[in-house]
Amino acid sequence: ELFGKIAHRFSVYESRLEISAPHPYSRGINSIQFLYTDEGWKVFSIIWNDEIDTREIPDKYLPD
């Protein structure tokens, strides 16, 4: 999402101990905020939250 000089992006992540692991041991969502400055877009903050049994990633953020 974008409004003027601020932007927000959700991104889903998966974590694996080995690249060949068939399933991630955790996954979640990153929330990244950006600010447009005279030098261009800058990351202002990043926060994340792991998925748990009672808090699943919404389907709209998962790949088809």
Beta strands, then each sheet from edge to edge (+ up, - down):
strand 1: 2-3
strand 2: 6-15
strand 3: 26-37
strand 4: 40-50
sheet 1: 1+ 2- 3+ 4-
end
